Amino acid sequence: MDIDPADLLLFARIVECGSFSLAAQRVQLPKSTVSRRIALLEAQLGERLLLRTTRKLTLTEFGASLLEHARRVAEETAQAGALAQHRQGEPSGLLRVSMPADFASQTMGLLMARLLRDYPAISLELDLSPRRVDLLAENFDLAIRMGNLPDDASLAARAITTSSIALYAAPEYASLRGLPEHPDELFQHDLLSLPPRQGSMVHWTLVRGKTRWERDLPVRLQANSPELLVRMAATGIGIATSTQLIAGELLRTGKLVRVLPEWAFPPVTAWAVFPGRRLMPAKTRVFLDLLQSVFDAQAGRTV
């Protein structure tokens, strides 16, 4: 049986994207063409690969077996493209990167300017939205993600830096309300916090040496921007969580003071996450190397 590898590649893309429409956008073909080619492939093979409803796609048992072979075709195709790009004298192409907006504004301005200056054939597209993009389905080259990562065999990750998170308040707030001397006293204060990842209650974990304190806490303000939290704290309305990097300027100018200085949240790692290819495109490699060099230069300093 003579199966077209391009149809296997298309099948793998549909499974990665989870829909015919997204796959059609990714491979830049009309949705009708994608549907027709998969229908012809199923007819050629004599079995259904996908069960389609209005809400989702489900692999058949045969489709799941064939998917392993289709993914190998997709991987070999990606490696061929990466090899071709590696052979170019200059890294080039559109580099699509997702990262938190606060991370970009605090650390990435000079780095991105240097990338665009040193590699004129690279263009850069940044997604600074708080959502967690699907790198494969949405065709991103790299994402910066904070904290623990879920297991995903299709992705690779490199630790970039570690952030130390602590509590901060304005001197005006300290004068008016006083500052807690132990985490148990946080219940008596107005708290500004990142929203919980799960559940409805904000859960804080503070560490002092080997002592660990954990509680669900009521908060007055939740926002998914550490920079906004410290700026709100600087107005005197409460105690905020943030990294030293983001709070640093307000600390130096006396607009913030450290709260519970002997206590801190467990360190959070920033990861560069990218498709787990054996051959990385040159445009991604130079960005990742440049990113790593910036934080390596800050070795010994927590942010």
N, C-alpha and C positions, 0 to 999 in steps of 0.2 A: 504494500500500500504506500503510495507516494503522497505524504502529507507535507503541505507547504509550511516551512518553519515560521513564516510570517503570521500564519493563522494561530499557531501555538503561542507566539509572542503576544498576539492580540488577546487570546484567551487569558494569559497570565495578567495582562494589564487590566482586564475587566475584573478579575478576582481581586487584584490589588486595590482598585478604585472602588469596588463595591457597587458599581452601577455602569450600565452601558453609556449613559450620558457623560459621566466624568471620564470614562475611558476614551470616548470619542473625542472629547476636548484635548486629552493628553496626547493622543496619537494624531490629532488634527485631521480627523475623518468625519464625514457625516454619520450621525447615529444610525441612520438607515443602512449605511454601508457596513458598519460594525455588526449590526444585527444580522444582516444577510450573510456575511462571511462566517459568523459563528453557526448559523443555521446550516450552511453548506458543509461546514466542518463536522457538525453532528450527523448530518446525513451521510457523509463519507465514512465516518467511523461506525455508524449504525447504532449509536446510543446517545442519549441526552447527556450533556455535560453540566447544564445549569437548569435549575427550576426557577422560573421567573414569576414573581407576583408584583402587584402594584407597589409593594413596600420594600421588598428585599430580594436578593439573589441567594439561592442555596445551591451548593455543589451537590451533585449526585455522587454516589459511591465511585462510579467510573470517572467522573470529573475530578474527584479528589486524587485518584490514582494518576490521572494524566497530568495534573497540575505540577507534580514534581518535575516531570520532563519539560513542561512548558516554562517553568521557572529557570531551569538550566539554560534554555534557549535565551530567555530574557537576560540572565546573568552574563552569558557569553557575548550577547549583543552589546550590553553595557560595557564590558571589558574591552571589546573591540573599539568602541567609541572612545573610552578612556585612553587606550593605547595610542590611538590616532592623535588625541589631544596632547599626550605626553611628548609625542614626537615633534610637535610644533615648537618653533624656536621661542615663542612667546605665549604665556598663558592668555587665553582669550575667552570671550563669550559672556553671556549673562549669568551672574552669580546671584542666586536667590537665597536669602538668609532670613530666618525668623529669630527674633530675640525679644526679651522684655524691654519695654520703652525706657524704664529707669536705667537698666544696664547699658543701653545704647547711649543715653544722654550723659551718663557719668563716666563712661570708660572708652567709648568707641569712636568719638568724633575724630581725634587725631589719627587713630589707626585706619579708619576708612579713608580719610584724606590721603594718607600715605599709600594705601593700596591703589587708589585711583591715580595717584601721581606716578607711582613706580611701574604700574602695569596699565598703560593706556588702552590696551585692547580688551580690558575687562570692564564691563558695566555692572552696576550693583543695584539690586532691588531688595529693599528691606520691608519686612512685615513686623510691625511693632505692636500688633494687637495682642491682648492677653490670652487669646485662645491657643491651644496646643495644636499646631498644624500637623497634618499627615504628610511627612516628607515625601513618601513614595507616591501617594495618590495625587498630591498637589505639586509634585515635581520641584521640591525645594532641595537645594544642595547641602544646606547645613542649618542647624538650629542651636541656639543657646538655651539650655534648660537648667533650672535650679532644683536642687534637692535630689531625692531618690528617684531613680529611673525604673520604669517597668521593664521586665524582660522582653526583648524583641530581637529575634535572631536575624531579622532583616536589617537591623541598624547596628552601627558601631558608635562608640563614645570615647572621648578623651577628657579627663579632668583638666580644667583650665585654672581655676583658682578656688579658694575657700573664703567664705564670707563669715565674719563674726557679727552676730546680731545681738543688740542690747536695747535698753530702754532709755528714753530721753524725754525731758520736759523743759519748759521755759522757766527762767528764774522767777517770773511773775507768778506762775502756777505754784512754784515751791513756796513763795512768800505767802500766798493766799491759802493754800491747802496743806502745806507741808509735804514732805516726801516720805514714802514708806521706808522702813528700816528692815523689813522682812517681806518676802513675797506674799505671806498671808494678808498683809495690809493692803494689797492691791485691790481687794474687793471694796475698799472705801474710796477708791479714786475713779476718775473718768479715764477710760482707756481707749486708745486708738490702735486698731490692729488690722493686719491683713485678714481677709475673710477665710473661713475654714474651707479646706478642700473637700471635706465630707461632713455631713451632719449640719446642724443649725447652731451649735455652740462653738465659740472660739476656745481652743484648747492651747494653753501655754505650757511649755516645759522649760524650766530654768535650772541651770547647773552651777554649783559652787564647789570646786574640787570634786570630791566623790559624792557630794550631796545632790540629790535630784529632787526637784519640786515640780509637780504636775497638777494642774487644775483646769476645769472649765470655767471661763470667766465671762461676765456680762460686759459688753463694750458699748461705748457711745457712738463710735464711728468705725465702720469697716470700709476699706478701700484697697484695691489691688495695686496700689502704687506706693511703695515705701517713701518715695520722694514727697508725695502729697502728704503722707502721714506726718513726716517730720516738720514740714512747713506749717501744717495745722497745729502741731504741738508748739511750734515757735510763737504762735499767737496767744498761747497760754490757756488753751482749752482742755488739755489733758496730757497723758503720758503715752508716748508712741513707741512702737518697735521700729527699728531700722538698722542698717549696716553703718559701720563707722565711715565708710567711703561716702555715703549719701549724707550722713549727719555731720561730717567733718567740718565743713565751712561754717555751719551754724554754731558748732562747738567752739571753733577758733574765734568767732566774733562775739561770743558770749550770749548768743540768742537761745542756746540750749545748754543744759547740764545733764550729766549722766545720772541716771536713777538706778539704785541698787548696784553700785559699781562692782561689787564682788560677785554678782550674778550675771549670767549671760545665757542666751539660748544655745543649744547645740549648733556647732558650725554647719553651714550649708555649702555644699559644693556646687560650683557652676560647671556644667558639662557642655562640650561641643559635641553634638550628635549629628551623624551623617549616614547615608546609605552604606551598608557594610560590603563595599566592593573591595576586591583585592587590589584593583588599580584605581586610585583616586584621580579624578580629573585635575589637571594642573591648576585651574582657577580656584578649586576648593583647597588644594594643597597649599598654595601660597597664602591664601587667607588664613588658613588654620595655623601655618607656621608663624605668620606675622602676629596673630592673636596670642599664640603661646609665648612668643618672644617678649611681648609687652608685659605679660604677667610674670614671666620668669625674671624680668628685670626688677620686679617688685618682691622677689623672694625674701621670705622672712617677715613680710608685712601682711597682716590680715586686712580684709576690706569689708 
